């Protein structure tokens, strides 16, 4: 009797299961996945995960490496004026060599990274960086500004490759919701490198007299040390096992809207405006940095070495701005903070252009505080929700840095007449950045 009671009960359940359609099961699975995703999105986003920590440390060090080389170029700008007898506009070709490499290397670097991956992209960048540093040896031996520019170009190709890979790499090391925080955190160490650069440059290059032979020997020795350190970092990173990345940019982007049809890259307005904003941002940066030592020497009557050490303070202001900006982004939308900092720099440039002694010089120092978050924030905003187009987009934003190749030469022409007046020019750049942050940036 007991068996006769149980068997009909199981037959009834089996009949119910058979009546469930595959479509119903699929719909239920989709609902479950959707609820899980919604539940995960409601949790606080972590800065990164434990498995990414070692990789994150190495990638963060890359930001410091190119910060050193970039600001060293600004010391070389004044150094070559002294040793090789260049005008300010001629010395602006140092920045042309550096930022011109960014324009030419951006897309090739992006294609290489897309095919070979983030790790190999880092190794390529470090190799070119070290090679360019070692090319300073024949350049110093020949006392040739042309060969120095070739060495700077090769070195900057390495910097451009590192920069192309490092931003999306850093964005991939955790939740996309905290990608702004990770990139700004890493850029804070770029500011540390920017402090180390002029400190080393002032000590090795601006402390002696203007004897070409002795000072070019100092250049050679300095860049041998730099090349050796970069080579060691490359070897160490080659031995690091990078964990499998769940790149938040690799999934379907939100850019297609409700139709699910993804827009082409240049139909993404927030990306296009980011490229334009980065062009003007780096233009303002390159011009302001290139003639900082000249401003200290001509307006404040500092020695070149003292002005070079003040450039260390100048870069320290950028470091302070990065940490303050990263903290503020927890409470203020990144694009709104970007617009506010751009307005701050418009005011600072007006004060600097007056040449009012310490008042103007303090305003010049403050430019770097407000500049601090601009580059990484524009970069991060431009890459948001681009899905598999992220690496290609990163290449174009890096190419936008070509503004830094053009602007110092134009600013140098004015600075040859009056160094203070030249600081009116960056106001145009900061107006564009303000418009990007306040109005033009719009993420679907």
Buried (B, 14 or more C-beta within 10 A) or exposed (E): EEEEEEEEEEEEEEEEEEEEEEEEEEEEEEEEEEEEEEEEEEEEEEEBEEEBEEBBEBBBBBBBBBBBBBBBBBBBBBBBBBBBEBEBBBBBBBBBBBBBBBBBBBBBBBBBBBEEBBBBBBBBBBBBBBBBBBBBBBBBEEEBBEBBBBBBBBBBBBBBBBBBBBBBBBBBBBBBEBBBBBBBBBBBBBBBBBBBBBBBBBBBBBBBEEEBEEBBBBBBBBBBEBBEBBBEBBEEBEEEEBBEBEBBBEEEBEBBEEEEEBBEBEEBBBBBBBBBBBBBBBBBBBBBBBBBBBBBBBBBEBEBBBBBBBBBEBBBBBBBBBBBBBEBBEEEEBBBBBBBBBBBBBBBBBBBBEBBEEEBBBBBBBBBBBBBBBBBBBBBBBBBBBBBBBBBBBBBBBBBBBBBBBBBBBBBBBBBEEBBBBBBBBBBBBBBBBBBBBEBBEBE
